[in-house]
Amino acid sequence: MLATAPASIAHAAGPLTVLTVRIGFAAPLSGDYADYGRDLQKGAQFAIDDANAQGVKIGDQTAHFELVSFDDRADPRGGVQAATRLANENVAAVVGHFNSGAAIAASRIYESAGIPMIAPIATNPTLTSQGFANTFVVVANDAWTAGVAGAWAVEEIKARRIAIVDDRSAFGQGEADVFERTVKARGGIVVTRDFTTGASGGTGDSVDFGPQLARIQAANADLLYFGGLAHEAAALVRQMKARSMSVQFVGGGGVALPDFVRLAGVAGEGALAWEYGRPLAQLPDGPHFAQRFKSHFGVDVLAYAPFGYDAAWAAIHAMAAARSANPAVWRGALKTLSFDGVTGRIAFDDQGALRNGAATLYRLKQGAWVPVTTRGG
């Protein structure tokens, strides 16, 4: 049975001077996207370690934060299972999930349990449009990022004939839907809209994009937008290269990642991708954060650890402001929260979506993603 009012607090024996607060975490810790899940996990753990070192107080007590992690396998069913386990662990908050499908499915569990979920990188707008009081997101959603990409395609690079492919995930399809609506609203022409089932059927290498690419060639497209993650995107550009296609490839958020560079190889040169937020190196505390992160964990930031860090700090700041670790009390503080995180200003609108998000366009050049331009933030 789910706890309806998780206390998530254990007092040490003796005087009530230390308050132990458990924060949940859920993301893929196994499978194709485990590296990104563990990167997020390190970001959340880093925030907790910093907060404990700083002696953050909740009311009159010094808080000791602990991270409780579960693997959601980047899958909606796994998301529900992880959320159910976290609710039964009586956590005070959850940082998660990595992908939109798992986050949307899990959000219903957290809403029922009364536990705030602060999603670090799940971007489908449905997540915060469900009317749930316990759902918050610290990254720009696809209504912003894919909208920016659609306007850019029509108005800035003057793409005349646009093709769209998505991976049928809640994330990828959501990106593609917004991109298509924006292109059409700006007077652009979508010549073909297609999809692949690769997201639910294995890695990108298992997907044959031949039928989709044949339709794109027949439609004489000059730009292809892909909504999905790096594995499928890399397979797609390799198959485009094998067909000697001259179509400009543009990926949505989730493509400008190390996996794409590794898997696409030379076929990926010149690819473009819109990614969430600003480049870490261009953020005020970005270089310092990257340096401290490597010193703390012995590895570099892979991709999304700063968002995991900011999501955990959002919960910590709200608890401190509310002087309580009871979710029913401190959740209200999230609605008025505003602080400078590593990724930018963290503040939420009435639905729990991030205010003033940003998106950056990258180009793959000589095996590295190079920032081209940033919008918003």
C-alpha positions, -999 to +999 in steps of 0.1 A: +000+000+000+013+035-009+020+059+019-004+089+015+017+113+037+053+101+036+073+115+065+107+104+052+122+116+085+141+096+111+154+113+143+186+102+158+185+090+194+189+117+221+182+154+215+165+163+183+194+180+167+198+160+134+170+153+110+175+125+084+157+132+052+155+106+024+153+118-012+144+093-038+160+090-072+148+070-103+164+067-137+178+040-160+207+024-141+208-005-165+204-009-202+212+015-232+208+047-212+224+036-179+254+059-184+230+089-185+210+076-155+242+072-135+253+107-145+220+121-133+224+101-101+258+115-095+244+150-099+217+144-073+242+128-049+266+158-054+238+182-043+231+160-012+268+158-004+271+196-007+240+202+014+253+179+041+287+196+041+270+230+044+249+219+074+216+229+059+190+234+085+153+225+084+137+245+111+159+242+142+175+210+132+205+202+110+194+180+081+212+149+070+201+140+035+203+105+020+197+094-016+175+063-022+179+051-058+159+027-080+164+016-116+134+025-139+151+010-170+139+040-191+106+023-194+071+034-184+064+001-166+098+004-148+089+039-139+057+028-122+076+001-103+104+025-092+078+051-081+058+025-061+090+013-043+100+049-036+066+058-022+068+028+001+103+039+012+087+070+026+110+094+007+103+132+012+110+140-025+120+123-058+145+134-083+135+116-115+130+104-141+153+104-171+128+099-200+093+113-205+075+080-208+087+067-174+082+102-158+046+105-170+037+070-158+055+075-125+040+110-119+005+094-112+020+074-083+037+103-068+006+124-070-014+097-053+012+094-026+016+132-021+054+131-029+068+159-050+087+147-081+113+171-095+122+158-130+157+168-141+155+161-178+120+147-188+107+172-213+073+162-227+049+190-219+023+165-209+042+159-177+033+193-163-001+198-181-018+169-162-028+193-134-008+174-107+003+194-077+034+173-072+051+175-106+080+199-113+106+201-140+140+219-140+146+218-177+129+236-207+102+214-221+096+203-257+070+230-263+099+254-260+128+236-274+112+219-304+092+251-310+125+270-312+139+244-336+108+246-359+109+284-360+147+283-367+142+257-396+117+279-414+128+314-406+165+313-402+179+285-425+149+288-449+144+250-452+118+245-480+109+209-477+110+193-443+108+157-433+102+145-397+109+111-381+103+102-345+109+071-323+073+068-310+084+073-274+065+100-254+097+120-256+105+117-293+069+119-306+063+149-283+093+167-298+082+159-334+046+169-328+057+204-315+083+208-343+057+200-369+030+223-355+056+251-354+069+246-389+033+247-403+024+277-382+054+296-396+045+287-432+069+258-437+061+227-456+063+192-441+067+168-470+067+135-450+061+125-413+073+090-403+083+070-373+103+041-361+096+015-334+133+013-325+128+030-291+108+000-278+125-027-297+162-024-289+191-002-298+193+020-329+214-007-347+184-030-348+163-004-368+161-004-406+153+031-417+152+021-454+114+027-460+115+060-442+146+072-461+131+061-494+100+083-488+122+112-477+143+109-509+111+107-530+097+138-514+130+157-522+134+169-486+162+193-478+160+189-440+152+159-417+142+165-381+145+135-358+127+133-324+144+107-303+176+097-286+212+093-298+212+055-305+185+057-332+197+090-345+232+076-350+218+047-370+197+070-390+226+092-401+248+062-410+220+049-432+216+083-448+253+084-455+251+049-471+225+063-494+246+094-502+217+116-491+224+153-490+196+161-466+205+182-435+200+162-404+187+180-373+182+162-340+159+172-312+170+173-275+187+141-266+208+137-298+238+160-290+253+134-267+286+114-266+267+083-278+259+099-311+295+109-317+307+073-309+280+055-328+276+077-359+313+081-366+323+101-396+288+098-410+277+122-382+300+151-393+279+182-400+249+170-381+229+196-361+210+190-328+191+212-304+199+204-268+184+216-235+199+244-216+231+263-222+266+248-227+281+241-192+313+260-201+292+292-208+273+291-175+285+313-146+292+284-123+296+258-151+334+254-153+337+254-114+309+228-112+326+206-137+359+209-119+344+201-085+323+172-100+354+155-114+373+160-082+344+145-063+336+115-085+368+110-105+349+113-139+338+142-160+302+153-164+287+131-191+256+152-200+228+159-175+244+158-140+239+196-136+202+191-140+202+164-114+221+186-091+196+215-095+166+192-091+179+179-058+187+215-046+152+226-055+138+201-030+165+210-004+159+248-007+121+243-005+124+222+026+147+248+043+123+276+033+093+258+047+112+247+078+098+212+072+106+179+054+069+170+054+059+170+017+024+184+025+042+214+040+072+220+019+057+214-015+041+248-014+075+264-011+084+250-045+058+271-061+075+303-050+110+290-051+136+310-071+174+304-070+204+304-093+213+269-101+242+255-121+219+253-152+204+287-148+176+304-128+153+278-112+117+289-108+084+272-117+052+283-133+018+275-121+020+240-136+054+232-123+072+238-156+105+257-156+102+294-163+126+309-188+142+278-201+170+277-228+180+256-258+213+254-277+220+244-312+251+223-317+270+212-348+291+180-349+325+192-361+356+169-361+341+146-337+329+171-311+296+190-305+303+227-310+277+253-298+262+274-326+236+295-310+214+296-278+178+307-274+161+317-242+174+315-206 
